[in-house]
Amino acid sequence: MNANEQLLKIRCENISKTFIQKGNQEVPVIRDVNVDVRENEFLVICGPGQCGKSTLLRIIAGLEIPDTGTVLLDGKPVEGPGADRGMVFQSYMLFAWKTVRHNVELGLKLRGVPPKERQEIAQRYIDMVGLQGFENHYPHQLSGGMKQRVGIARAYANAPTVMLLDEPFGQLDAQTRMFMQHEIARIWEQEKRTVIFVTNNIDEALFLADRIVLMEGKLPGTVKTEYKVDLPRPREHISMDLLRLRKVITDNTELVL
């Protein structure tokens, strides 16, 4: 089944959002955004800082309510957060007093999953992200990349059908960031889910995406254009096909490289 034949998973219809700042100043953040996301697609929303891409992701997550427009997930309106969407943030969002295992188990525990079952589920995803042997470590004992892997394992452990990642590698050094790009691509291939990934980095977008939605570089954010990344996986950052598409996108944007 090719991408055009895939089932529609998410539809964002005419999404607009304005925030009220101090002094009752209105700041339009996104305006009339329309985006479709297909089942098991790896979609990257790409754009410079302050273009509304993270606000759009939070609306899809149900963490923000749009002023106008609708987000449909499997044909039903999104009216708030739900277990069908897993969220990974740029900050690590781990509980410092909980071990890796207990951080990964948290959502399962809140849902009332019995201890033995949640331990088995947590261990599966700890192994998947390559943290076996670190189950009893605390966040302060982990590197930045390892902390983010805990967050990814925790999100996957709750069995969402959609993964939402908001610049998850933005705090990592260049070498660790590249390693994590390979890891998230490997995990996506292994555990096919619909993924929406926000970044301001063209190379990261090209390495990961089936399709890139490019946002305008100013507020209010709108969709400027889309690019299908029809390149074989696994990819290399230095492949000539990737570099040619990179030039097309850089010529059309003001992204941080």
C-alpha angles and dihedrals in degrees: 000000000000125000094263090056096048119112117260109252104174132018123189109195121194094326116188130170133181124186124209112226131194110304092030091279111162117225114189105213104176130007132195095340116178119185132159122200122195130218112282092358120146101222120183121201104205131187144116124282117291096023097117099254095126091047089055090051091050090051090053088049090052092241092116129036116224118234089222134007135038139259113212121197113190086344095305125109117255106234100166144335118319142180088248089074124058118199129205116187132202090246112064097243094200126148106246094209094053127080123237090263094049092047091053092045094050100096091043091052092050089053091053097249108166115257098249093048095047091048090054093047092046092049091052092057095039086057091045093058092045100251099122108141092032097076094115098042122110123229094257088061093057134082121240093260091049092050090053090049088056089054091050092049091049092051093048093046090067089061098235118179090216128045118203117195120186108200089309095176098044094107096048128098117252097261094047091044091056091047091051091050088058090046096051090047090051092048092048091052090048098043105030110208134147105271129194110188124186121207142149092210120097095199091052091048093050093047094052111027136096085189134007123214106202116207126208113259097240142054131303090045119226134169109269099184144317133241126200110218100208096175127130121255138268091048134199123216091226099051112128094231091053092047092051091053089045090059091050091053096042090052088056101046150037098233126155106250 
